[in-house]
Every structure is written in structure tokens, then in C-alpha cells.
């Protein structure tokens, strides 16, 4: 499974494979607001590790 989809599941989202056309997969991701907040915080922390803010 794609790393991003694994992360979404780890945060509490439900990930459903909707279909596949050739090699392209189509997924639906849904979940509670808390899962979105957790997902956003993990992405934010990863981005800051790659590109730290200069004013901190």
C-alpha cells in the first residue's frame, strides 16, 4: 500500500479501494476530524524536518 495511505490508516482514516484501471488505483479516504488533525500534524512535522523555519 502507498506510504501516504498507510499513514492515513495509522491516523484513524478508513481507506477503501474504489477501483483500478490499468495500473492506476482509485481510493476513498474518510474519517473523523481528529484523524485529519493528527494526519496534518504528522505532515507538518515532516515538512519542518525537511525545511526548518529560519525564524525558529
mmCIF file as Biopython writes it, N, C-alpha, C and O atoms, coordinates in Angstrom:
data_model
#
loop_
_atom_site.group_PDB
_atom_site.id
_atom_site.type_symbol
_atom_site.label_atom_id
_atom_site.label_alt_id
_atom_site.label_comp_id
_atom_site.label_asym_id
_atom_site.label_entity_id
_atom_site.label_seq_id
_atom_site.pdbx_PDB_ins_code
_atom_site.Cartn_x
_atom_site.Cartn_y
_atom_site.Cartn_z
_atom_site.occupancy
_atom_site.B_iso_or_equiv
_atom_site.auth_seq_id
_atom_site.auth_asym_id
_atom_site.pdbx_PDB_model_num
ATOM 1   N N  . UNK A ? 1  ? 0.849   -1.184 0.000   1.0 0.0 1  A 1 
ATOM 2   C CA . UNK A ? 1  ? 0.000   0.000  0.000   1.0 0.0 1  A 1 
ATOM 3   C C  . UNK A ? 1  ? 0.890   1.241  0.000   1.0 0.0 1  A 1 
ATOM 4   O O  . UNK A ? 1  ? 1.976   1.250  0.580   1.0 0.0 1  A 1 
ATOM 5   N N  . UNK A ? 2  ? 0.426   2.231  -0.631  1.0 0.0 2  A 1 
ATOM 6   C CA . UNK A ? 2  ? 1.135   3.504  -0.712  1.0 0.0 2  A 1 
ATOM 7   C C  . UNK A ? 2  ? 1.413   4.045  0.697   1.0 0.0 2  A 1 
ATOM 8   O O  . UNK A ? 2  ? 0.566   3.957  1.587   1.0 0.0 2  A 1 
ATOM 9   N N  . UNK A ? 3  ? 2.619   4.607  0.882   1.0 0.0 3  A 1 
ATOM 10  C CA . UNK A ? 3  ? 3.026   5.133  2.191   1.0 0.0 3  A 1 
ATOM 11  C C  . UNK A ? 3  ? 2.034   6.166  2.732   1.0 0.0 3  A 1 
ATOM 12  O O  . UNK A ? 3  ? 1.735   6.164  3.926   1.0 0.0 3  A 1 
ATOM 13  N N  . UNK A ? 4  ? 1.526   7.036  1.878   1.0 0.0 4  A 1 
ATOM 14  C CA . UNK A ? 4  ? 0.574   8.056  2.299   1.0 0.0 4  A 1 
ATOM 15  C C  . UNK A ? 4  ? -0.733  7.426  2.789   1.0 0.0 4  A 1 
ATOM 16  O O  . UNK A ? 4  ? -1.307  7.874  3.782   1.0 0.0 4  A 1 
ATOM 17  N N  . UNK A ? 5  ? -1.195  6.397  2.099   1.0 0.0 5  A 1 
ATOM 18  C CA . UNK A ? 5  ? -2.414  5.720  2.524   1.0 0.0 5  A 1 
ATOM 19  C C  . UNK A ? 5  ? -2.197  4.967  3.837   1.0 0.0 5  A 1 
ATOM 20  O O  . UNK A ? 5  ? -3.099  4.907  4.672   1.0 0.0 5  A 1 
ATOM 21  N N  . UNK A ? 6  ? -1.007  4.393  4.022   1.0 0.0 6  A 1 
ATOM 22  C CA . UNK A ? 6  ? -0.685  3.733  5.290   1.0 0.0 6  A 1 
ATOM 23  C C  . UNK A ? 6  ? -0.712  4.737  6.432   1.0 0.0 6  A 1 
ATOM 24  O O  . UNK A ? 6  ? -1.241  4.454  7.507   1.0 0.0 6  A 1 
ATOM 25  N N  . UNK A ? 7  ? -0.142  5.903  6.196   1.0 0.0 7  A 1 
ATOM 26  C CA . UNK A ? 7  ? -0.138  6.961  7.204   1.0 0.0 7  A 1 
ATOM 27  C C  . UNK A ? 7  ? -1.574  7.368  7.539   1.0 0.0 7  A 1 
ATOM 28  O O  . UNK A ? 7  ? -1.910  7.550  8.709   1.0 0.0 7  A 1 
ATOM 29  N N  . UNK A ? 8  ? -2.411  7.509  6.528   1.0 0.0 8  A 1 
ATOM 30  C CA . UNK A ? 8  ? -3.811  7.866  6.754   1.0 0.0 8  A 1 
ATOM 31  C C  . UNK A ? 8  ? -4.499  6.818  7.630   1.0 0.0 8  A 1 
ATOM 32  O O  . UNK A ? 8  ? -5.235  7.167  8.553   1.0 0.0 8  A 1 
ATOM 33  N N  . UNK A ? 9  ? -4.266  5.551  7.348   1.0 0.0 9  A 1 
ATOM 34  C CA . UNK A ? 9  ? -4.854  4.488  8.168   1.0 0.0 9  A 1 
ATOM 35  C C  . UNK A ? 9  ? -4.327  4.547  9.593   1.0 0.0 9  A 1 
ATOM 36  O O  . UNK A ? 9  ? -5.093  4.383  10.542  1.0 0.0 9  A 1 
ATOM 37  N N  . UNK A ? 10 ? -3.038  4.777  9.756   1.0 0.0 10 A 1 
ATOM 38  C CA . UNK A ? 10 ? -2.441  4.871  11.093  1.0 0.0 10 A 1 
ATOM 39  C C  . UNK A ? 10 ? -3.053  6.016  11.904  1.0 0.0 10 A 1 
ATOM 40  O O  . UNK A ? 10 ? -3.118  5.947  13.131  1.0 0.0 10 A 1 
ATOM 41  N N  . UNK A ? 11 ? -3.497  7.059  11.218  1.0 0.0 11 A 1 
ATOM 42  C CA . UNK A ? 11 ? -4.096  8.216  11.891  1.0 0.0 11 A 1 
ATOM 43  C C  . UNK A ? 11 ? -5.571  8.009  12.218  1.0 0.0 11 A 1 
ATOM 44  O O  . UNK A ? 11 ? -6.164  8.810  12.941  1.0 0.0 11 A 1 
ATOM 45  N N  . UNK A ? 12 ? -6.166  6.944  11.694  1.0 0.0 12 A 1 
ATOM 46  C CA . UNK A ? 12 ? -7.565  6.648  12.001  1.0 0.0 12 A 1 
ATOM 47  C C  . UNK A ? 12 ? -8.530  6.782  10.846  1.0 0.0 12 A 1 
ATOM 48  O O  . UNK A ? 12 ? -9.742  6.682  11.035  1.0 0.0 12 A 1 
ATOM 49  N N  . UNK A ? 13 ? -8.004  7.012  9.636   1.0 0.0 13 A 1 
ATOM 50  C CA . UNK A ? 13 ? -8.875  7.091  8.467   1.0 0.0 13 A 1 
ATOM 51  C C  . UNK A ? 13 ? -9.223  5.692  7.968   1.0 0.0 13 A 1 
ATOM 52  O O  . UNK A ? 13 ? -8.469  4.739  8.164   1.0 0.0 13 A 1 
ATOM 53  N N  . UNK A ? 14 ? -10.358 5.593  7.333   1.0 0.0 14 A 1 
ATOM 54  C CA . UNK A ? 14 ? -10.739 4.388  6.619   1.0 0.0 14 A 1 
ATOM 55  C C  . UNK A ? 14 ? -10.325 4.589  5.162   1.0 0.0 14 A 1 
ATOM 56  O O  . UNK A ? 14 ? -10.694 5.588  4.545   1.0 0.0 14 A 1 
ATOM 57  N N  . UNK A ? 15 ? -9.562  3.645  4.610   1.0 0.0 15 A 1 
ATOM 58  C CA . UNK A ? 15 ? -9.102  3.733  3.221   1.0 0.0 15 A 1 
ATOM 59  C C  . UNK A ? 15 ? -9.722  2.573  2.453   1.0 0.0 15 A 1 
ATOM 60  O O  . UNK A ? 15 ? -9.536  1.411  2.813   1.0 0.0 15 A 1 
ATOM 61  N N  . UNK A ? 16 ? -10.463 2.897  1.389   1.0 0.0 16 A 1 
ATOM 62  C CA . UNK A ? 16 ? -11.172 1.890  0.608   1.0 0.0 16 A 1 
ATOM 63  C C  . UNK A ? 16 ? -10.703 1.964  -0.840  1.0 0.0 16 A 1 
ATOM 64  O O  . UNK A ? 16 ? -10.656 3.043  -1.432  1.0 0.0 16 A 1 
ATOM 65  N N  . UNK A ? 17 ? -10.359 0.815  -1.404  1.0 0.0 17 A 1 
ATOM 66  C CA . UNK A ? 17 ? -10.021 0.740  -2.824  1.0 0.0 17 A 1 
ATOM 67  C C  . UNK A ? 17 ? -11.325 0.771  -3.608  1.0 0.0 17 A 1 
ATOM 68  O O  . UNK A ? 17 ? -12.129 -0.157 -3.529  1.0 0.0 17 A 1 
ATOM 69  N N  . UNK A ? 18 ? -11.526 1.841  -4.359  1.0 0.0 18 A 1 
ATOM 70  C CA . UNK A ? 18 ? -12.757 2.003  -5.127  1.0 0.0 18 A 1 
ATOM 71  C C  . UNK A ? 18 ? -12.685 1.324  -6.491  1.0 0.0 18 A 1 
ATOM 72  O O  . UNK A ? 18 ? -13.695 0.850  -7.011  1.0 0.0 18 A 1 
ATOM 73  N N  . UNK A ? 19 ? -11.488 1.280  -7.062  1.0 0.0 19 A 1 
ATOM 74  C CA . UNK A ? 19 ? -11.371 0.656  -8.369  1.0 0.0 19 A 1 
ATOM 75  C C  . UNK A ? 19 ? -9.964  0.732  -8.901  1.0 0.0 19 A 1 
ATOM 76  O O  . UNK A ? 19 ? -9.100  1.395  -8.327  1.0 0.0 19 A 1 
ATOM 77  N N  . UNK A ? 20 ? -9.743  0.050  -9.998  1.0 0.0 20 A 1 
ATOM 78  C CA . UNK A ? 20 ? -8.442  0.034  -10.643 1.0 0.0 20 A 1 
ATOM 79  C C  . UNK A ? 20 ? -8.658  0.030  -12.141 1.0 0.0 20 A 1 
ATOM 80  O O  . UNK A ? 20 ? -9.426  -0.773 -12.671 1.0 0.0 20 A 1 
ATOM 81  N N  . UNK A ? 21 ? -7.969  0.939  -12.821 1.0 0.0 21 A 1 
ATOM 82  C CA . UNK A ? 21 ? -7.990  0.981  -14.279 1.0 0.0 21 A 1 
ATOM 83  C C  . UNK A ? 21 ? -6.540  0.891  -14.715 1.0 0.0 21 A 1 
ATOM 84  O O  . UNK A ? 21 ? -5.762  1.822  -14.507 1.0 0.0 21 A 1 
ATOM 85  N N  . UNK A ? 22 ? -6.178  -0.226 -15.319 1.0 0.0 22 A 1 
ATOM 86  C CA . UNK A ? 22 ? -4.782  -0.460 -15.680 1.0 0.0 22 A 1 
ATOM 87  C C  . UNK A ? 22 ? -3.942  -0.503 -14.415 1.0 0.0 22 A 1 
ATOM 88  O O  . UNK A ? 22 ? -4.205  -1.308 -13.522 1.0 0.0 22 A 1 
ATOM 89  N N  . UNK A ? 23 ? -2.943  0.347  -14.333 1.0 0.0 23 A 1 
ATOM 90  C CA . UNK A ? 23 ? -2.097  0.382  -13.140 1.0 0.0 23 A 1 
ATOM 91  C C  . UNK A ? 23 ? -2.519  1.467  -12.153 1.0 0.0 23 A 1 
ATOM 92  O O  . UNK A ? 23 ? -1.935  1.581  -11.076 1.0 0.0 23 A 1 
ATOM 93  N N  . UNK A ? 24 ? -3.529  2.264  -12.508 1.0 0.0 24 A 1 
ATOM 94  C CA . UNK A ? 24 ? -3.987  3.357  -11.652 1.0 0.0 24 A 1 
ATOM 95  C C  . UNK A ? 24 ? -5.040  2.865  -10.667 1.0 0.0 24 A 1 
ATOM 96  O O  . UNK A ? 24 ? -6.037  2.267  -11.072 1.0 0.0 24 A 1 
ATOM 97  N N  . UNK A ? 25 ? -4.825  3.115  -9.363  1.0 0.0 25 A 1 
ATOM 98  C CA . UNK A ? 25 ? -5.802  2.758  -8.346  1.0 0.0 25 A 1 
ATOM 99  C C  . UNK A ? 25 ? -6.540  4.006  -7.874  1.0 0.0 25 A 1 
ATOM 100 O O  . UNK A ? 25 ? -5.967  5.094  -7.802  1.0 0.0 25 A 1 
ATOM 101 N N  . UNK A ? 26 ? -7.810  3.833  -7.556  1.0 0.0 26 A 1 
ATOM 102 C CA . UNK A ? 26 ? -8.643  4.920  -7.055  1.0 0.0 26 A 1 
ATOM 103 C C  . UNK A ? 26 ? -9.122  4.537  -5.663  1.0 0.0 26 A 1 
ATOM 104 O O  . UNK A ? 26 ? -9.763  3.503  -5.477  1.0 0.0 26 A 1 
ATOM 105 N N  . UNK A ? 27 ? -8.802  5.384  -4.687  1.0 0.0 27 A 1 
ATOM 106 C CA . UNK A ? 27 ? -9.138  5.108  -3.295  1.0 0.0 27 A 1 
ATOM 107 C C  . UNK A ? 27 ? -10.004 6.217  -2.725  1.0 0.0 27 A 1 
ATOM 108 O O  . UNK A ? 27 ? -9.945  7.364  -3.167  1.0 0.0 27 A 1 
ATOM 109 N N  . UNK A ? 28 ? -10.811 5.854  -1.735  1.0 0.0 28 A 1 
ATOM 110 C CA . UNK A ? 28 ? -11.555 6.823  -0.939  1.0 0.0 28 A 1 
ATOM 111 C C  . UNK A ? 28 ? -10.980 6.800  0.464   1.0 0.0 28 A 1 
ATOM 112 O O  . UNK A ? 28 ? -10.675 5.736  1.002   1.0 0.0 28 A 1 
ATOM 113 N N  . UNK A ? 29 ? -10.833 7.978  1.056   1.0 0.0 29 A 1 
ATOM 114 C CA . UNK A ? 29 ? -10.316 8.107  2.410   1.0 0.0 29 A 1 
ATOM 115 C C  . UNK A ? 29 ? -11.327 8.925  3.198   1.0 0.0 29 A 1 
ATOM 116 O O  . UNK A ? 29 ? -11.703 10.021 2.784   1.0 0.0 29 A 1 
ATOM 117 N N  . UNK A ? 30 ? -11.766 8.397  4.328   1.0 0.0 30 A 1 
ATOM 118 C CA . UNK A ? 30 ? -12.709 9.138  5.163   1.0 0.0 30 A 1 
ATOM 119 C C  . UNK A ? 30 ? -12.428 8.848  6.626   1.0 0.0 30 A 1 
ATOM 120 O O  . UNK A ? 30 ? -11.874 7.808  6.983   1.0 0.0 30 A 1 
ATOM 121 N N  . UNK A ? 31 ? -12.828 9.800  7.465   1.0 0.0 31 A 1 
ATOM 122 C CA . UNK A ? 31 ? -12.619 9.609  8.886   1.0 0.0 31 A 1 
ATOM 123 C C  . UNK A ? 31 ? -13.027 10.823 9.679   1.0 0.0 31 A 1 
ATOM 124 O O  . UNK A ? 31 ? -13.502 11.812 9.120   1.0 0.0 31 A 1 
ATOM 125 N N  . UNK A ? 32 ? -12.841 10.749 10.994  1.0 0.0 32 A 1 
ATOM 126 C CA . UNK A ? 32 ? -13.237 11.852 11.871  1.0 0.0 32 A 1 
ATOM 127 C C  . UNK A ? 32 ? -12.257 13.024 11.795  1.0 0.0 32 A 1 
ATOM 128 O O  . UNK A ? 32 ? -11.132 12.885 11.317  1.0 0.0 32 A 1 
ATOM 129 N N  . UNK A ? 33 ? -12.704 14.156 12.270  1.0 0.0 33 A 1 
ATOM 130 C CA . UNK A ? 33 ? -11.879 15.361 12.292  1.0 0.0 33 A 1 
ATOM 131 C C  . UNK A ? 33 ? -10.578 15.126 13.062  1.0 0.0 33 A 1 
ATOM 132 O O  . UNK A ? 33 ? -9.534  15.650 12.674  1.0 0.0 33 A 1 
ATOM 133 N N  . UNK A ? 34 ? -10.623 14.358 14.130  1.0 0.0 34 A 1 
ATOM 134 C CA . UNK A ? 34 ? -9.418  14.074 14.913  1.0 0.0 34 A 1 
ATOM 135 C C  . UNK A ? 34 ? -8.363  13.365 14.067  1.0 0.0 34 A 1 
ATOM 136 O O  . UNK A ? 34 ? -7.169  13.620 14.229  1.0 0.0 34 A 1 
ATOM 137 N N  . UNK A ? 35 ? -8.787  12.481 13.172  1.0 0.0 35 A 1 
ATOM 138 C CA . UNK A ? 35 ? -7.849  11.793 12.284  1.0 0.0 35 A 1 
ATOM 139 C C  . UNK A ? 35 ? -7.200  12.792 11.333  1.0 0.0 35 A 1 
ATOM 140 O O  . UNK A ? 35 ? -6.002  12.705 11.060  1.0 0.0 35 A 1 
ATOM 141 N N  . UNK A ? 36 ? -7.981  13.736 10.830  1.0 0.0 36 A 1 
ATOM 142 C CA . UNK A ? 36 ? -7.449  14.763 9.934   1.0 0.0 36 A 1 
ATOM 143 C C  . UNK A ? 36 ? -6.438  15.639 10.666  1.0 0.0 36 A 1 
ATOM 144 O O  . UNK A ? 36 ? -5.386  15.970 10.118  1.0 0.0 36 A 1 
ATOM 145 N N  . UNK A ? 37 ? -6.757  16.013 11.906  1.0 0.0 37 A 1 
ATOM 146 C CA . UNK A ? 37 ? -5.835  16.830 12.697  1.0 0.0 37 A 1 
ATOM 147 C C  . UNK A ? 37 ? -4.520  16.089 12.949  1.0 0.0 37 A 1 
ATOM 148 O O  . UNK A ? 37 ? -3.444  16.676 12.838  1.0 0.0 37 A 1 
ATOM 149 N N  . UNK A ? 38 ? -4.608  14.812 13.284  1.0 0.0 38 A 1 
ATOM 150 C CA . UNK A ? 38 ? -3.403  14.001 13.535  1.0 0.0 38 A 1 
ATOM 151 C C  . UNK A ? 38 ? -2.583  13.880 12.253  1.0 0.0 38 A 1 
ATOM 152 O O  . UNK A ? 38 ? -1.361  14.026 12.282  1.0 0.0 38 A 1 
ATOM 153 N N  . UNK A ? 39 ? -3.246  13.615 11.131  1.0 0.0 39 A 1 
ATOM 154 C CA . UNK A ? 39 ? -2.587  13.487 9.840   1.0 0.0 39 A 1 
ATOM 155 C C  . UNK A ? 39 ? -1.875  14.792 9.480   1.0 0.0 39 A 1 
ATOM 156 O O  . UNK A ? 39 ? -0.719  14.777 9.056   1.0 0.0 39 A 1 
ATOM 157 N N  . UNK A ? 40 ? -2.567  15.915 9.650   1.0 0.0 40 A 1 
ATOM 158 C CA . UNK A ? 40 ? -1.985  17.222 9.323   1.0 0.0 40 A 1 
ATOM 159 C C  . UNK A ? 40 ? -0.761  17.514 10.193  1.0 0.0 40 A 1 
ATOM 160 O O  . UNK A ? 40 ? 0.230   18.051 9.696   1.0 0.0 40 A 1 
ATOM 161 N N  . UNK A ? 41 ? -0.812  17.172 11.468  1.0 0.0 41 A 1 
ATOM 162 C CA . UNK A ? 41 ? 0.315   17.417 12.360  1.0 0.0 41 A 1 
ATOM 163 C C  . UNK A ? 41 ? 1.536   16.580 11.967  1.0 0.0 41 A 1 
ATOM 164 O O  . UNK A ? 41 ? 2.664   17.072 12.011  1.0 0.0 41 A 1 
ATOM 165 N N  . UNK A ? 42 ? 1.319   15.339 11.589  1.0 0.0 42 A 1 
ATOM 166 C CA . UNK A ? 42 ? 2.424   14.482 11.157  1.0 0.0 42 A 1 
ATOM 167 C C  . UNK A ? 42 ? 3.055   15.028 9.881   1.0 0.0 42 A 1 
ATOM 168 O O  . UNK A ? 42 ? 4.280   15.059 9.764   1.0 0.0 42 A 1 
ATOM 169 N N  . UNK A ? 43 ? 2.237   15.456 8.927   1.0 0.0 43 A 1 
ATOM 170 C CA . UNK A ? 43 ? 2.748   16.026 7.676   1.0 0.0 43 A 1 
ATOM 171 C C  . UNK A ? 43 ? 3.502   17.318 7.955   1.0 0.0 43 A 1 
ATOM 172 O O  . UNK A ? 43 ? 4.563   17.555 7.377   1.0 0.0 43 A 1 
ATOM 173 N N  . UNK A ? 44 ? 2.958   18.163 8.845   1.0 0.0 44 A 1 
ATOM 174 C CA . UNK A ? 44 ? 3.607   19.426 9.214   1.0 0.0 44 A 1 
ATOM 175 C C  . UNK A ? 44 ? 4.979   19.162 9.835   1.0 0.0 44 A 1 
ATOM 176 O O  . UNK A ? 44 ? 5.961   19.806 9.465   1.0 0.0 44 A 1 
ATOM 177 N N  . UNK A ? 45 ? 5.051   18.219 10.773  1.0 0.0 45 A 1 
ATOM 178 C CA . UNK A ? 45 ? 6.323   17.900 11.427  1.0 0.0 45 A 1 
ATOM 179 C C  . UNK A ? 45 ? 7.349   17.385 10.413  1.0 0.0 45 A 1 
ATOM 180 O O  . UNK A ? 45 ? 8.524   17.747 10.476  1.0 0.0 45 A 1 
ATOM 181 N N  . UNK A ? 46 ? 6.903   16.541 9.481   1.0 0.0 46 A 1 
ATOM 182 C CA . UNK A ? 46 ? 7.807   16.019 8.460   1.0 0.0 46 A 1 
ATOM 183 C C  . UNK A ? 46 ? 8.326   17.142 7.565   1.0 0.0 46 A 1 
ATOM 184 O O  . UNK A ? 46 ? 9.506   17.163 7.213   1.0 0.0 46 A 1 
ATOM 185 N N  . UNK A ? 47 ? 7.450   18.069 7.198   1.0 0.0 47 A 1 
ATOM 186 C CA . UNK A ? 47 ? 7.859   19.194 6.348   1.0 0.0 47 A 1 
ATOM 187 C C  . UNK A ? 47 ? 8.865   20.081 7.075   1.0 0.0 47 A 1 
ATOM 188 O O  . UNK A ? 47 ? 9.839   20.537 6.476   1.0 0.0 47 A 1 
ATOM 189 N N  . UNK A ? 48 ? 8.631   20.328 8.372   1.0 0.0 48 A 1 
ATOM 190 C CA . UNK A ? 48 ? 9.558   21.166 9.133   1.0 0.0 48 A 1 
ATOM 191 C C  . UNK A ? 48 ? 10.920  20.492 9.314   1.0 0.0 48 A 1 
ATOM 192 O O  . UNK A ? 48 ? 11.940  21.176 9.390   1.0 0.0 48 A 1 
ATOM 193 N N  . UNK A ? 49 ? 10.944  19.172 9.385   1.0 0.0 49 A 1 
ATOM 194 C CA . UNK A ? 49 ? 12.217  18.463 9.477   1.0 0.0 49 A 1 
ATOM 195 C C  . UNK A ? 49 ? 13.012  18.607 8.187   1.0 0.0 49 A 1 
ATOM 196 O O  . UNK A ? 49 ? 14.237  18.729 8.214   1.0 0.0 49 A 1 
ATOM 197 N N  . UNK A ? 50 ? 12.316  18.591 7.067   1.0 0.0 50 A 1 
ATOM 198 C CA . UNK A ? 50 ? 12.981  18.731 5.765   1.0 0.0 50 A 1 
ATOM 199 C C  . UNK A ? 50 ? 13.411  20.167 5.506   1.0 0.0 50 A 1 
ATOM 200 O O  . UNK A ? 50 ? 14.479  20.411 4.944   1.0 0.0 50 A 1 
ATOM 201 N N  . UNK A ? 51 ? 12.580  21.113 5.915   1.0 0.0 51 A 1 
ATOM 202 C CA . UNK A ? 51 ? 12.813  22.539 5.643   1.0 0.0 51 A 1 
ATOM 203 C C  . UNK A ? 51 ? 12.534  23.337 6.913   1.0 0.0 51 A 1 
ATOM 204 O O  . UNK A ? 51 ? 11.469  23.943 7.030   1.0 0.0 51 A 1 
ATOM 205 N N  . UNK A ? 52 ? 13.463  23.352 7.867   1.0 0.0 52 A 1 
ATOM 206 C CA . UNK A ? 52 ? 13.218  24.095 9.114   1.0 0.0 52 A 1 
ATOM 207 C C  . UNK A ? 52 ? 12.999  25.576 8.850   1.0 0.0 52 A 1 
ATOM 208 O O  . UNK A ? 52 ? 13.591  26.152 7.937   1.0 0.0 52 A 1 
ATOM 209 N N  . UNK A ? 53 ? 12.148  26.178 9.653   1.0 0.0 53 A 1 
ATOM 210 C CA . UNK A ? 53 ? 11.912  27.617 9.537   1.0 0.0 53 A 1 
ATOM 211 C C  . UNK A ? 53 ? 13.142  28.351 10.020  1.0 0.0 53 A 1 
ATOM 212 O O  . UNK A ? 53 ? 13.765  27.952 11.004  1.0 0.0 53 A 1 
ATOM 213 N N  . UNK A ? 54 ? 13.488  29.407 9.340   1.0 0.0 54 A 1 
ATOM 214 C CA . UNK A ? 54 ? 14.686  30.174 9.675   1.0 0.0 54 A 1 
ATOM 215 C C  . UNK A ? 54 ? 14.481  31.068 10.893  1.0 0.0 54 A 1 
ATOM 216 O O  . UNK A ? 54 ? 15.452  31.472 11.532  1.0 0.0 54 A 1 
ATOM 217 N N  . UNK A ? 55 ? 13.215  31.383 11.225  1.0 0.0 55 A 1 
ATOM 218 C CA . UNK A ? 55 ? 12.965  32.286 12.348  1.0 0.0 55 A 1 
ATOM 219 C C  . UNK A ? 55 ? 12.803  31.556 13.680  1.0 0.0 55 A 1 
ATOM 220 O O  . UNK A ? 55 ? 12.534  32.192 14.699  1.0 0.0 55 A 1 
ATOM 221 N N  . UNK A ? 56 ? 12.962  30.227 13.687  1.0 0.0 56 A 1 
ATOM 222 C CA . UNK A ? 56 ? 12.847  29.466 14.935  1.0 0.0 56 A 1 
ATOM 223 C C  . UNK A ? 56 ? 14.213  29.184 15.518  1.0 0.0 56 A 1 
ATOM 224 O O  . UNK A ? 56 ? 14.317  28.553 16.569  1.0 0.0 56 A 1 
#
